[in-house]
Amino acid sequence: MAALAMPDGAGRLVQRAREHLCALAVVLQHVKSHALRRLDAHARQAPQRLDQGVQ
């Protein structure tokens, strides 16, 4: 009976590992997009400063 239960336990372990990896991928994607948004915001600020200097 224990021999039959072992593959099921291993299957659950693999499933949990997949779920954790998917969650990690989502978190990393959010971090990446957040960092890129910050870079884009700074890129827009430079032309605004130039316009303010001209006025």
N, CA, C and O atoms as CSV, one atom per row, in Angstrom:
chain,resi,resn,atom,element,x,y,z
A,1,MET,N,N,0.818,-1.192,0.000
A,1,MET,CA,C,0.000,0.000,0.000
A,1,MET,C,C,0.866,1.262,0.000
A,1,MET,O,O,0.545,2.228,-0.693
A,2,ALA,N,N,1.947,1.265,0.760
A,2,ALA,CA,C,2.822,2.434,0.818
A,2,ALA,C,C,3.501,2.674,-0.528
A,2,ALA,O,O,3.777,3.818,-0.889
A,3,ALA,N,N,3.770,1.609,-1.266
A,3,ALA,CA,C,4.404,1.756,-2.575
A,3,ALA,C,C,3.477,2.484,-3.543
A,3,ALA,O,O,3.946,3.214,-4.416
A,4,LEU,N,N,2.189,2.296,-3.401
A,4,LEU,CA,C,1.232,2.985,-4.265
A,4,LEU,C,C,1.083,4.452,-3.873
A,4,LEU,O,O,0.812,5.299,-4.725
A,5,ALA,N,N,1.255,4.749,-2.615
A,5,ALA,CA,C,1.088,6.123,-2.143
A,5,ALA,C,C,2.303,6.987,-2.480
A,5,ALA,O,O,2.183,8.209,-2.568
A,6,MET,N,N,3.442,6.382,-2.663
A,6,MET,CA,C,4.663,7.147,-2.902
A,6,MET,C,C,4.596,7.985,-4.182
A,6,MET,O,O,4.925,9.170,-4.129
A,7,PRO,N,N,4.190,7.434,-5.325
A,7,PRO,CA,C,4.131,8.264,-6.532
A,7,PRO,C,C,3.152,9.432,-6.388
A,7,PRO,O,O,3.390,10.510,-6.931
A,8,ASP,N,N,2.064,9.222,-5.665
A,8,ASP,CA,C,1.103,10.297,-5.457
A,8,ASP,C,C,1.740,11.422,-4.646
A,8,ASP,O,O,1.535,12.597,-4.948
A,9,GLY,N,N,2.502,11.073,-3.630
A,9,GLY,CA,C,3.198,12.079,-2.833
A,9,GLY,C,C,4.233,12.813,-3.662
A,9,GLY,O,O,4.386,14.028,-3.536
A,10,ALA,N,N,4.940,12.089,-4.503
A,10,ALA,CA,C,5.926,12.720,-5.380
A,10,ALA,C,C,5.229,13.626,-6.385
A,10,ALA,O,O,5.739,14.693,-6.727
A,11,GLY,N,N,4.076,13.204,-6.851
A,11,GLY,CA,C,3.305,14.031,-7.780
A,11,GLY,C,C,2.858,15.324,-7.135
A,11,GLY,O,O,2.887,16.384,-7.760
A,12,ARG,N,N,2.444,15.235,-5.883
A,12,ARG,CA,C,2.044,16.448,-5.151
A,12,ARG,C,C,3.231,17.377,-4.945
A,12,ARG,O,O,3.104,18.598,-5.036
A,13,LEU,N,N,4.378,16.787,-4.668
A,13,LEU,CA,C,5.590,17.589,-4.480
A,13,LEU,C,C,5.942,18.342,-5.766
A,13,LEU,O,O,6.295,19.521,-5.731
A,14,VAL,N,N,5.843,17.651,-6.887
A,14,VAL,CA,C,6.121,18.285,-8.180
A,14,VAL,C,C,5.097,19.380,-8.455
A,14,VAL,O,O,5.455,20.458,-8.930
A,15,GLN,N,N,3.830,19.112,-8.161
A,15,GLN,CA,C,2.780,20.107,-8.381
A,15,GLN,C,C,3.017,21.351,-7.528
A,15,GLN,O,O,2.862,22.471,-8.015
A,16,ARG,N,N,3.387,21.170,-6.277
A,16,ARG,CA,C,3.675,22.314,-5.399
A,16,ARG,C,C,4.870,23.114,-5.913
A,16,ARG,O,O,4.864,24.345,-5.883
A,17,ALA,N,N,5.887,22.406,-6.380
A,17,ALA,CA,C,7.066,23.092,-6.916
A,17,ALA,C,C,6.682,23.929,-8.134
A,17,ALA,O,O,7.157,25.053,-8.289
A,18,ARG,N,N,5.826,23.386,-8.995
A,18,ARG,CA,C,5.362,24.145,-10.164
A,18,ARG,C,C,4.596,25.389,-9.738
A,18,ARG,O,O,4.790,26.468,-10.297
A,19,GLU,N,N,3.727,25.234,-8.750
A,19,GLU,CA,C,2.937,26.374,-8.280
A,19,GLU,C,C,3.842,27.469,-7.713
A,19,GLU,O,O,3.619,28.654,-7.958
A,20,HIS,N,N,4.851,27.069,-6.965
A,20,HIS,CA,C,5.775,28.049,-6.394
A,20,HIS,C,C,6.582,28.748,-7.487
A,20,HIS,O,O,6.820,29.953,-7.416
A,21,LEU,N,N,6.998,27.989,-8.494
A,21,LEU,CA,C,7.750,28.592,-9.596
A,21,LEU,C,C,6.884,29.562,-10.391
A,21,LEU,O,O,7.359,30.613,-10.822
A,22,CYS,N,N,5.616,29.211,-10.585
A,22,CYS,CA,C,4.710,30.118,-11.295
A,22,CYS,C,C,4.497,31.391,-10.489
A,22,CYS,O,O,4.492,32.487,-11.049
A,23,ALA,N,N,4.324,31.256,-9.191
A,23,ALA,CA,C,4.146,32.431,-8.338
A,23,ALA,C,C,5.397,33.299,-8.360
A,23,ALA,O,O,5.299,34.525,-8.400
A,24,LEU,N,N,6.550,32.686,-8.335
A,24,LEU,CA,C,7.805,33.434,-8.399
A,24,LEU,C,C,7.930,34.169,-9.732
A,24,LEU,O,O,8.387,35.311,-9.772
A,25,ALA,N,N,7.530,33.524,-10.810
A,25,ALA,CA,C,7.588,34.163,-12.126
A,25,ALA,C,C,6.687,35.392,-12.174
A,25,ALA,O,O,7.056,36.408,-12.762
A,26,VAL,N,N,5.511,35.307,-11.561
A,26,VAL,CA,C,4.592,36.446,-11.531
A,26,VAL,C,C,5.199,37.587,-10.728
A,26,VAL,O,O,5.136,38.742,-11.149
A,27,VAL,N,N,5.778,37.279,-9.591
A,27,VAL,CA,C,6.398,38.314,-8.754
A,27,VAL,C,C,7.545,38.982,-9.501
A,27,VAL,O,O,7.663,40.207,-9.485
A,28,LEU,N,N,8.382,38.198,-10.148
A,28,LEU,CA,C,9.510,38.764,-10.888
A,28,LEU,C,C,9.036,39.636,-12.045
A,28,LEU,O,O,9.655,40.657,-12.343
A,29,GLN,N,N,7.945,39.244,-12.699
A,29,GLN,CA,C,7.405,40.057,-13.789
A,29,GLN,C,C,6.913,41.399,-13.259
A,29,GLN,O,O,7.115,42.432,-13.897
A,30,HIS,N,N,6.264,41.386,-12.086
A,30,HIS,CA,C,5.804,42.640,-11.482
A,30,HIS,C,C,6.986,43.534,-11.116
A,30,HIS,O,O,6.939,44.745,-11.332
A,31,VAL,N,N,8.024,42.954,-10.574
A,31,VAL,CA,C,9.210,43.732,-10.202
A,31,VAL,C,C,9.837,44.343,-11.450
A,31,VAL,O,O,10.220,45.513,-11.450
A,32,LYS,N,N,9.940,43.559,-12.497
A,32,LYS,CA,C,10.541,44.042,-13.742
A,32,LYS,C,C,9.711,45.179,-14.334
A,32,LYS,O,O,10.266,46.208,-14.720
A,33,SER,N,N,8.397,45.010,-14.412
A,33,SER,CA,C,7.558,46.050,-15.006
A,33,SER,C,C,7.552,47.303,-14.142
A,33,SER,O,O,7.489,48.416,-14.665
A,34,HIS,N,N,7.615,47.134,-12.825
A,34,HIS,CA,C,7.655,48.291,-11.931
A,34,HIS,C,C,8.951,49.076,-12.146
A,34,HIS,O,O,8.938,50.307,-12.185
A,35,ALA,N,N,10.056,48.366,-12.284
A,35,ALA,CA,C,11.343,49.027,-12.508
A,35,ALA,C,C,11.352,49.746,-13.855
A,35,ALA,O,O,11.885,50.850,-13.962
A,36,LEU,N,N,10.778,49.139,-14.869
A,36,LEU,CA,C,10.736,49.773,-16.185
A,36,LEU,C,C,9.844,51.008,-16.173
A,36,LEU,O,O,10.137,51.991,-16.855
A,37,ARG,N,N,8.763,50.967,-15.410
A,37,ARG,CA,C,7.901,52.146,-15.301
A,37,ARG,C,C,8.659,53.304,-14.673
A,37,ARG,O,O,8.500,54.451,-15.091
A,38,ARG,N,N,9.470,53.018,-13.687
A,38,ARG,CA,C,10.255,54.077,-13.043
A,38,ARG,C,C,11.232,54.701,-14.027
A,38,ARG,O,O,11.404,55.920,-14.038
A,39,LEU,N,N,11.870,53.887,-14.848
A,39,LEU,CA,C,12.804,54.420,-15.835
A,39,LEU,C,C,12.076,55.301,-16.840
A,39,LEU,O,O,12.585,56.347,-17.240
A,40,ASP,N,N,10.897,54.880,-17.240
A,40,ASP,CA,C,10.116,55.651,-18.199
A,40,ASP,C,C,9.695,56.982,-17.596
A,40,ASP,O,O,9.698,57.998,-18.291
A,41,ALA,N,N,9.341,56.998,-16.340
A,41,ALA,CA,C,8.930,58.241,-15.683
A,41,ALA,C,C,10.088,59.228,-15.643
A,41,ALA,O,O,9.887,60.421,-15.873
A,42,HIS,N,N,11.286,58.757,-15.358
A,42,HIS,CA,C,12.444,59.645,-15.321
A,42,HIS,C,C,12.790,60.152,-16.723
A,42,HIS,O,O,13.247,61.283,-16.886
A,43,ALA,N,N,12.573,59.318,-17.716
A,43,ALA,CA,C,12.870,59.732,-19.087
A,43,ALA,C,C,11.966,60.886,-19.504
A,43,ALA,O,O,12.386,61.739,-20.286
A,44,ARG,N,N,10.747,60.931,-19.004
A,44,ARG,CA,C,9.823,62.013,-19.341
A,44,ARG,C,C,10.139,63.287,-18.571
A,44,ARG,O,O,9.805,64.380,-19.028
A,45,GLN,N,N,10.766,63.169,-17.431
A,45,GLN,CA,C,11.034,64.347,-16.614
A,45,GLN,C,C,12.121,65.227,-17.225
A,45,GLN,O,O,12.075,66.447,-17.066
A,46,ALA,N,N,13.080,64.653,-17.908
A,46,ALA,CA,C,14.172,65.445,-18.485
A,46,ALA,C,C,13.655,66.468,-19.497
A,46,ALA,O,O,14.045,67.632,-19.406
A,47,PRO,N,N,12.801,66.102,-20.457
A,47,PRO,CA,C,12.284,67.114,-21.383
A,47,PRO,C,C,11.442,68.176,-20.680
A,47,PRO,O,O,11.437,69.331,-21.106
A,48,GLN,N,N,10.739,67.815,-19.625
A,48,GLN,CA,C,9.953,68.802,-18.880
A,48,GLN,C,C,10.876,69.834,-18.250
A,48,GLN,O,O,10.557,71.023,-18.241
A,49,ARG,N,N,11.994,69.407,-17.734
A,49,ARG,CA,C,12.950,70.335,-17.126
A,49,ARG,C,C,13.526,71.280,-18.176
A,49,ARG,O,O,13.737,72.463,-17.908
A,50,LEU,N,N,13.776,70.757,-19.362
A,50,LEU,CA,C,14.281,71.609,-20.441
A,50,LEU,C,C,13.244,72.667,-20.818
A,50,LEU,O,O,13.586,73.828,-21.042
A,51,ASP,N,N,11.979,72.257,-20.887
A,51,ASP,CA,C,10.911,73.207,-21.205
A,51,ASP,C,C,10.804,74.275,-20.130
A,51,ASP,O,O,10.575,75.443,-20.447
A,52,GLN,N,N,10.963,73.908,-18.883
A,52,GLN,CA,C,10.878,74.875,-17.788
A,52,GLN,C,C,12.034,75.865,-17.858
A,52,GLN,O,O,11.860,77.039,-17.533
A,53,GLY,N,N,13.203,75.413,-18.274
A,53,GLY,CA,C,14.358,76.295,-18.385
A,53,GLY,C,C,14.194,77.302,-19.510
A,53,GLY,O,O,14.681,78.428,-19.407
A,54,VAL,N,N,13.516,76.916,-20.578
A,54,VAL,CA,C,13.311,77.798,-21.724
A,54,VAL,C,C,12.305,78.886,-21.379
A,54,VAL,O,O,12.448,80.028,-21.817
A,55,GLN,N,N,11.314,78.546,-20.617
A,55,GLN,CA,C,10.261,79.508,-20.268
A,55,GLN,C,C,10.825,80.495,-19.309
A,55,GLN,O,O,10.120,81.404,-18.873
